[in-house]
Amino acid sequence: MQLAILIETMRREGSTRVSRPKVVFQKDAATNQLLEPIEEVVIDVDEEHSGVVVQKMAERKAEMIEMRPSGGGRLRLVFHAPTRGLIGYQGELLTDTRGTAIMNRLFHAYAPWKGEIAGRRNGF
C-alpha cells in the first residue's frame, strides 16, 4: 500500500496528524555552534538541463564538488548540500528536466549552519 494513501486514510479518520519533515540539528559542544546535516547529492542530467539544475542547487546553498561527462550527452553533477535545502526538491528537479534527471542522496557530514534558505514560492 502506498504511504500517501495510508496517511490520507488515517487523516480522514482523525487518528493522527502528519507534519512536514524536519531536519535534526546538532550543537558543537566545544564552540556551541549550530550544525546541520550535509548530503552528497549526485545528479545525472542531460547537458541541456544542467544550467537550471546548477542554479536551483545554488539557491539551496549547495556547493558543486564535481561536474563530469557521463556519456550519451549527459553530465554527472556532484554537490554537497544541506538536507533542509533538499526537502521537496525531487519534484522540482523532475519538472525542470522534463523527467530525465536521476538524483541520489547520501549523508555526508554535519557542518556549520549555512544560513537562511528561501521557502516555497507558491502554495502553502
N, C-alpha and C positions, 0 to 999 in steps of 0.2 A: 504494500500500500504506500502510496506517495505521502511523504511527510506533510505536504501542504494540505492534502485532503484530511488527514488526521487532525491537524491543528485547527482547520476550519470547522470540522465537526465538533471538536471539543469546545471551541469558542461559542458556537451556536447553542450548545447545551449549557453554557455558563459555568463549566467546571474548571476552567483555567484561563490564564492570561499569558500571552506570549509577547515579550518585549523585543525591542531591537537588539541586535548583537552589541556587546560591549567589549572593549579591549581591556585586558588586565595589565595595569601599570605596576611598576616596582619603584622603590626608592633605594638609591645607593646609600648604604649605611655610613660610608666614610664622608661623602660630600653632601648628603641629604638632597641629592639631585633626582628629579623625576626621570625614570627610564621607561621607554616604550618598546614593544616587540617590533623587530625589523624582519622582514621576509625577503628571501631571494626569489625574485619573480623572473621566470623565463617565458618569453612570448615569441612564438613563431608566427610571422605575419608576412603577407605579400608586400613586396617593396613599395608598391603604390600607396599603401596604407600606413607605412612606417612613420611618416611625419606626424600624423594625428595621434598615433599611439605614444610617441615620444613626448608630444605636447601635453597630452592628458596625464601621463605619468609624472611629468614635471610639476603640473598643478597639484598633484597629490604628494609632493615632497619626495619623490623617488629620485635616486641617483643612478644614472646609467653606468654600468660596470663594463659592458661589452656589447659590441654590435658586429656581427659577422654574417657572411652569406651562409644560407642553409641549403642552397641548391634549388633549382626549379623556379627561380625568380622570387625566392623567399629570403627573409632575414631572420636571424635569431637575435633577439634583444634580451639582455640580462640587466636587471635592476635590483637595487636594494631599496625597499620601500616600507614605510610604516604600515603596520597592519590596519590601523584605523583609516588610512587613505585608500585601502583596497576593498573595504566593505562596500558592496554594491557595484563594483567596477566591472564585473564579468559581463553583465548585460549590456552595459555601455560599450565595452570593447567589441562585443559581437555586432552591435549596431554600427559602430564606426567602421568596422572592417567587412561589413556585409556577410558576417558569419564565417569568415575564413581564418580567423586567428585562433591560436591554441595557447592557453595560458596555464602554466604550472607554478605553484607557490610552495615554498618550503621555509620553515622558521630558520632564521639565520643567527640572530643575537638580540640582546637588549642593548639599546643605545639611548643617549640623551634625547629628550623630547624635541621634536623638530619644529614646533610652533603650530599655529592655527592652520587648519586645512578647511577650505570652503566646503560647505554642506551642499545639499541638493539645490539645484537651481529651479526646479519646478516640483509640483506636487507637495506632499506633506513632508 
